[in-house]
Amino acid sequence: MRHFIPERCDFPTELIPLAEEGVALANSCKELFSHVDNCYSSPYRRAFETAKIILCYTGYPIR
């Protein structure tokens, strides 16, 4: 899955967080990924935030 909508800001690309809309979209997809037992994320902040939101109740680590 690709990360959701980034915040518009002047940070370096890898430090740009998710926008509020991106957070809402990630939250809306949590149940679709409830069966996932492995998750790999790029080190980009918004990618990690997306993975963290989607996997928050599975208990599985993000690698």
Backbone atoms as SQL, in Angstrom:
CREATE TABLE atoms (id INTEGER PRIMARY KEY, chain TEXT, resi INTEGER, resn TEXT, atom TEXT, x REAL, y REAL, z REAL);
INSERT INTO atoms VALUES
  (1, 'A', 1, 'MET', 'N', 0.841, -1.169, 0.000),
  (2, 'A', 1, 'MET', 'CA', 0.000, 0.000, 0.000),
  (3, 'A', 1, 'MET', 'C', 0.888, 1.235, 0.000),
  (4, 'A', 2, 'ARG', 'N', 0.494, 2.209, -0.725),
  (5, 'A', 2, 'ARG', 'CA', 1.232, 3.470, -0.763),
  (6, 'A', 2, 'ARG', 'C', 0.732, 4.365, 0.371),
  (7, 'A', 3, 'HIS', 'N', 1.615, 5.185, 0.907),
  (8, 'A', 3, 'HIS', 'CA', 1.212, 6.111, 1.966),
  (9, 'A', 3, 'HIS', 'C', 0.109, 7.038, 1.463),
  (10, 'A', 4, 'PHE', 'N', -0.630, 7.579, 2.390),
  (11, 'A', 4, 'PHE', 'CA', -1.719, 8.475, 2.024),
  (12, 'A', 4, 'PHE', 'C', -1.241, 9.918, 1.882),
  (13, 'A', 5, 'ILE', 'N', -2.147, 10.831, 1.797),
  (14, 'A', 5, 'ILE', 'CA', -1.921, 12.237, 1.445),
  (15, 'A', 5, 'ILE', 'C', -0.938, 12.933, 2.397),
  (16, 'A', 6, 'PRO', 'N', 0.157, 13.473, 1.847),
  (17, 'A', 6, 'PRO', 'CA', 1.128, 14.176, 2.696),
  (18, 'A', 6, 'PRO', 'C', 0.683, 15.598, 3.016),
  (19, 'A', 7, 'GLU', 'N', 1.174, 16.086, 4.129),
  (20, 'A', 7, 'GLU', 'CA', 0.968, 17.478, 4.517),
  (21, 'A', 7, 'GLU', 'C', 1.773, 18.362, 3.559),
  (22, 'A', 8, 'ARG', 'N', 1.271, 19.528, 3.266),
  (23, 'A', 8, 'ARG', 'CA', 2.009, 20.480, 2.431),
  (24, 'A', 8, 'ARG', 'C', 2.893, 21.326, 3.340),
  (25, 'A', 9, 'CYS', 'N', 4.197, 21.174, 3.214),
  (26, 'A', 9, 'CYS', 'CA', 5.119, 21.940, 4.047),
  (27, 'A', 9, 'CYS', 'C', 6.497, 21.977, 3.390),
  (28, 'A', 10, 'ASP', 'N', 7.396, 22.718, 3.985),
  (29, 'A', 10, 'ASP', 'CA', 8.734, 22.894, 3.427),
  (30, 'A', 10, 'ASP', 'C', 9.769, 21.993, 4.092),
  (31, 'A', 11, 'PHE', 'N', 9.372, 20.843, 4.558),
  (32, 'A', 11, 'PHE', 'CA', 10.301, 19.886, 5.143),
  (33, 'A', 11, 'PHE', 'C', 10.969, 19.088, 4.042),
  (34, 'A', 12, 'PRO', 'N', 12.101, 18.449, 4.337),
  (35, 'A', 12, 'PRO', 'CA', 12.664, 17.502, 3.380),
  (36, 'A', 12, 'PRO', 'C', 11.643, 16.381, 3.131),
  (37, 'A', 13, 'THR', 'N', 11.640, 15.827, 1.961),
  (38, 'A', 13, 'THR', 'CA', 10.642, 14.825, 1.566),
  (39, 'A', 13, 'THR', 'C', 10.444, 13.730, 2.603),
  (40, 'A', 14, 'GLU', 'N', 11.527, 13.216, 3.154),
  (41, 'A', 14, 'GLU', 'CA', 11.415, 12.089, 4.087),
  (42, 'A', 14, 'GLU', 'C', 10.821, 12.472, 5.439),
  (43, 'A', 15, 'LEU', 'N', 10.691, 13.767, 5.723),
  (44, 'A', 15, 'LEU', 'CA', 10.158, 14.225, 7.008),
  (45, 'A', 15, 'LEU', 'C', 8.733, 14.765, 6.936),
  (46, 'A', 16, 'ILE', 'N', 8.151, 14.772, 5.753),
  (47, 'A', 16, 'ILE', 'CA', 6.791, 15.310, 5.589),
  (48, 'A', 16, 'ILE', 'C', 5.774, 14.358, 6.239),
  (49, 'A', 17, 'PRO', 'N', 4.952, 14.867, 7.158),
  (50, 'A', 17, 'PRO', 'CA', 3.946, 14.027, 7.816),
  (51, 'A', 17, 'PRO', 'C', 2.689, 13.859, 6.963),
  (52, 'A', 18, 'LEU', 'N', 1.812, 12.990, 7.425),
  (53, 'A', 18, 'LEU', 'CA', 0.509, 12.839, 6.783),
  (54, 'A', 18, 'LEU', 'C', -0.351, 14.070, 7.048),
  (55, 'A', 19, 'ALA', 'N', -1.155, 14.445, 6.084),
  (56, 'A', 19, 'ALA', 'CA', -2.146, 15.498, 6.282),
  (57, 'A', 19, 'ALA', 'C', -3.320, 14.896, 7.063),
  (58, 'A', 20, 'GLU', 'N', -4.167, 15.733, 7.619),
  (59, 'A', 20, 'GLU', 'CA', -5.348, 15.238, 8.338),
  (60, 'A', 20, 'GLU', 'C', -6.196, 14.339, 7.453),
  (61, 'A', 21, 'GLU', 'N', -6.319, 14.699, 6.189),
  (62, 'A', 21, 'GLU', 'CA', -7.088, 13.871, 5.245),
  (63, 'A', 21, 'GLU', 'C', -6.426, 12.500, 5.071),
  (64, 'A', 22, 'GLY', 'N', -5.107, 12.471, 5.051),
  (65, 'A', 22, 'GLY', 'CA', -4.381, 11.211, 4.952),
  (66, 'A', 22, 'GLY', 'C', -4.593, 10.331, 6.165),
  (67, 'A', 23, 'VAL', 'N', -4.615, 10.935, 7.344),
  (68, 'A', 23, 'VAL', 'CA', -4.884, 10.198, 8.581),
  (69, 'A', 23, 'VAL', 'C', -6.284, 9.596, 8.530),
  (70, 'A', 24, 'ALA', 'N', -7.252, 10.373, 8.097),
  (71, 'A', 24, 'ALA', 'CA', -8.637, 9.891, 8.003),
  (72, 'A', 24, 'ALA', 'C', -8.744, 8.725, 7.020),
  (73, 'A', 25, 'LEU', 'N', -8.066, 8.825, 5.881),
  (74, 'A', 25, 'LEU', 'CA', -8.093, 7.735, 4.900),
  (75, 'A', 25, 'LEU', 'C', -7.437, 6.473, 5.450),
  (76, 'A', 26, 'ALA', 'N', -6.307, 6.617, 6.131),
  (77, 'A', 26, 'ALA', 'CA', -5.643, 5.456, 6.724),
  (78, 'A', 26, 'ALA', 'C', -6.556, 4.800, 7.761),
  (79, 'A', 27, 'ASN', 'N', -7.208, 5.609, 8.580),
  (80, 'A', 27, 'ASN', 'CA', -8.138, 5.062, 9.573),
  (81, 'A', 27, 'ASN', 'C', -9.294, 4.316, 8.921),
  (82, 'A', 28, 'SER', 'N', -9.737, 4.777, 7.773),
  (83, 'A', 28, 'SER', 'CA', -10.860, 4.124, 7.093),
  (84, 'A', 28, 'SER', 'C', -10.472, 2.772, 6.493),
  (85, 'A', 29, 'CYS', 'N', -9.182, 2.488, 6.378),
  (86, 'A', 29, 'CYS', 'CA', -8.705, 1.233, 5.776),
  (87, 'A', 29, 'CYS', 'C', -8.243, 0.201, 6.788),
  (88, 'A', 30, 'LYS', 'N', -8.292, 0.506, 8.063),
  (89, 'A', 30, 'LYS', 'CA', -7.743, -0.389, 9.081),
  (90, 'A', 30, 'LYS', 'C', -8.308, -1.804, 9.001),
  (91, 'A', 31, 'GLU', 'N', -9.604, -1.929, 8.843),
  (92, 'A', 31, 'GLU', 'CA', -10.209, -3.260, 8.835),
  (93, 'A', 31, 'GLU', 'C', -9.797, -4.083, 7.615),
  (94, 'A', 32, 'LEU', 'N', -9.505, -3.430, 6.505),
  (95, 'A', 32, 'LEU', 'CA', -9.063, -4.148, 5.309),
  (96, 'A', 32, 'LEU', 'C', -7.756, -4.897, 5.545),
  (97, 'A', 33, 'PHE', 'N', -6.951, -4.404, 6.479),
  (98, 'A', 33, 'PHE', 'CA', -5.645, -4.983, 6.738),
  (99, 'A', 33, 'PHE', 'C', -5.568, -5.716, 8.072),
  (100, 'A', 34, 'SER', 'N', -6.692, -6.056, 8.656),
  (101, 'A', 34, 'SER', 'CA', -6.704, -6.695, 9.979),
  (102, 'A', 34, 'SER', 'C', -6.067, -8.078, 9.962),
  (103, 'A', 35, 'HIS', 'N', -5.965, -8.712, 8.809),
  (104, 'A', 35, 'HIS', 'CA', -5.376, -10.052, 8.691),
  (105, 'A', 35, 'HIS', 'C', -3.866, -10.022, 8.420),
  (106, 'A', 36, 'VAL', 'N', -3.293, -8.860, 8.239),
  (107, 'A', 36, 'VAL', 'CA', -1.877, -8.725, 7.908),
  (108, 'A', 36, 'VAL', 'C', -1.028, -9.097, 9.118),
  (109, 'A', 37, 'ASP', 'N', -0.012, -9.947, 8.904),
  (110, 'A', 37, 'ASP', 'CA', 0.847, -10.302, 10.024),
  (111, 'A', 37, 'ASP', 'C', 2.290, -9.819, 9.842),
  (112, 'A', 38, 'ASN', 'N', 2.571, -9.152, 8.742),
  (113, 'A', 38, 'ASN', 'CA', 3.864, -8.517, 8.511),
  (114, 'A', 38, 'ASN', 'C', 3.644, -7.201, 7.790),
  (115, 'A', 39, 'CYS', 'N', 4.413, -6.211, 8.191),
  (116, 'A', 39, 'CYS', 'CA', 4.309, -4.903, 7.548),
  (117, 'A', 39, 'CYS', 'C', 5.705, -4.314, 7.408),
  (118, 'A', 40, 'TYR', 'N', 6.020, -3.885, 6.204),
  (119, 'A', 40, 'TYR', 'CA', 7.297, -3.243, 5.937),
  (120, 'A', 40, 'TYR', 'C', 7.023, -1.820, 5.481),
  (121, 'A', 41, 'SER', 'N', 7.772, -0.888, 6.026),
  (122, 'A', 41, 'SER', 'CA', 7.568, 0.522, 5.705),
  (123, 'A', 41, 'SER', 'C', 8.895, 1.158, 5.319),
  (124, 'A', 42, 'SER', 'N', 8.809, 2.109, 4.430),
  (125, 'A', 42, 'SER', 'CA', 9.991, 2.919, 4.147),
  (126, 'A', 42, 'SER', 'C', 10.237, 3.808, 5.363),
  (127, 'A', 43, 'PRO', 'N', 11.406, 4.402, 5.467),
  (128, 'A', 43, 'PRO', 'CA', 11.670, 5.281, 6.606),
  (129, 'A', 43, 'PRO', 'C', 11.000, 6.652, 6.498),
  (130, 'A', 44, 'TYR', 'N', 10.331, 6.930, 5.377),
  (131, 'A', 44, 'TYR', 'CA', 9.643, 8.214, 5.246),
  (132, 'A', 44, 'TYR', 'C', 8.587, 8.335, 6.345),
  (133, 'A', 45, 'ARG', 'N', 8.533, 9.492, 6.949),
  (134, 'A', 45, 'ARG', 'CA', 7.615, 9.718, 8.073),
  (135, 'A', 45, 'ARG', 'C', 6.170, 9.380, 7.715),
  (136, 'A', 46, 'ARG', 'N', 5.676, 9.861, 6.589),
  (137, 'A', 46, 'ARG', 'CA', 4.261, 9.639, 6.234),
  (138, 'A', 46, 'ARG', 'C', 3.970, 8.168, 5.945),
  (139, 'A', 47, 'ALA', 'N', 4.944, 7.436, 5.404),
  (140, 'A', 47, 'ALA', 'CA', 4.763, 6.001, 5.168),
  (141, 'A', 47, 'ALA', 'C', 4.665, 5.256, 6.495),
  (142, 'A', 48, 'PHE', 'N', 5.550, 5.587, 7.434),
  (143, 'A', 48, 'PHE', 'CA', 5.525, 4.949, 8.741),
  (144, 'A', 48, 'PHE', 'C', 4.240, 5.298, 9.489),
  (145, 'A', 49, 'GLU', 'N', 3.800, 6.560, 9.399),
  (146, 'A', 49, 'GLU', 'CA', 2.548, 6.964, 10.060),
  (147, 'A', 49, 'GLU', 'C', 1.365, 6.191, 9.483),
  (148, 'A', 50, 'THR', 'N', 1.334, 6.004, 8.168),
  (149, 'A', 50, 'THR', 'CA', 0.256, 5.241, 7.538),
  (150, 'A', 50, 'THR', 'C', 0.248, 3.809, 8.066),
  (151, 'A', 51, 'ALA', 'N', 1.410, 3.169, 8.088),
  (152, 'A', 51, 'ALA', 'CA', 1.503, 1.792, 8.581),
  (153, 'A', 51, 'ALA', 'C', 1.088, 1.700, 10.043),
  (154, 'A', 52, 'LYS', 'N', 1.530, 2.638, 10.838),
  (155, 'A', 52, 'LYS', 'CA', 1.205, 2.636, 12.272),
  (156, 'A', 52, 'LYS', 'C', -0.306, 2.741, 12.502),
  (157, 'A', 53, 'ILE', 'N', -0.962, 3.599, 11.749),
  (158, 'A', 53, 'ILE', 'CA', -2.417, 3.758, 11.884),
  (159, 'A', 53, 'ILE', 'C', -3.137, 2.477, 11.475),
  (160, 'A', 54, 'ILE', 'N', -2.739, 1.929, 10.342),
  (161, 'A', 54, 'ILE', 'CA', -3.426, 0.746, 9.815),
  (162, 'A', 54, 'ILE', 'C', -3.215, -0.475, 10.707),
  (163, 'A', 55, 'LEU', 'N', -2.041, -0.613, 11.294),
  (164, 'A', 55, 'LEU', 'CA', -1.749, -1.793, 12.107),
  (165, 'A', 55, 'LEU', 'C', -1.918, -1.572, 13.602),
  (166, 'A', 56, 'CYS', 'N', -2.467, -0.449, 14.011),
  (167, 'A', 56, 'CYS', 'CA', -2.504, -0.085, 15.433),
  (168, 'A', 56, 'CYS', 'C', -3.134, -1.145, 16.320),
  (169, 'A', 57, 'TYR', 'N', -4.117, -1.876, 15.850),
  (170, 'A', 57, 'TYR', 'CA', -4.771, -2.848, 16.730),
  (171, 'A', 57, 'TYR', 'C', -4.364, -4.287, 16.440),
  (172, 'A', 58, 'THR', 'N', -3.450, -4.524, 15.508),
  (173, 'A', 58, 'THR', 'CA', -3.019, -5.897, 15.233),
  (174, 'A', 58, 'THR', 'C', -1.934, -6.355, 16.192),
  (175, 'A', 59, 'GLY', 'N', -1.142, -5.399, 16.709),
  (176, 'A', 59, 'GLY', 'CA', -0.040, -5.769, 17.596),
  (177, 'A', 59, 'GLY', 'C', 1.217, -6.205, 16.866),
  (178, 'A', 60, 'TYR', 'N', 1.179, -6.215, 15.555),
  (179, 'A', 60, 'TYR', 'CA', 2.355, -6.630, 14.794),
  (180, 'A', 60, 'TYR', 'C', 3.304, -5.449, 14.599),
  (181, 'A', 61, 'PRO', 'N', 4.606, -5.735, 14.580),
  (182, 'A', 61, 'PRO', 'CA', 5.579, -4.666, 14.409),
  (183, 'A', 61, 'PRO', 'C', 5.665, -4.180, 12.961),
  (184, 'A', 62, 'ILE', 'N', 6.124, -2.979, 12.803),
  (185, 'A', 62, 'ILE', 'CA', 6.392, -2.418, 11.478),
  (186, 'A', 62, 'ILE', 'C', 7.896, -2.535, 11.257),
  (187, 'A', 63, 'ARG', 'N', 8.250, -3.147, 10.151),
  (188, 'A', 63, 'ARG', 'CA', 9.679, -3.373, 9.882),
  (189, 'A', 63, 'ARG', 'C', 10.183, -2.423, 8.850);
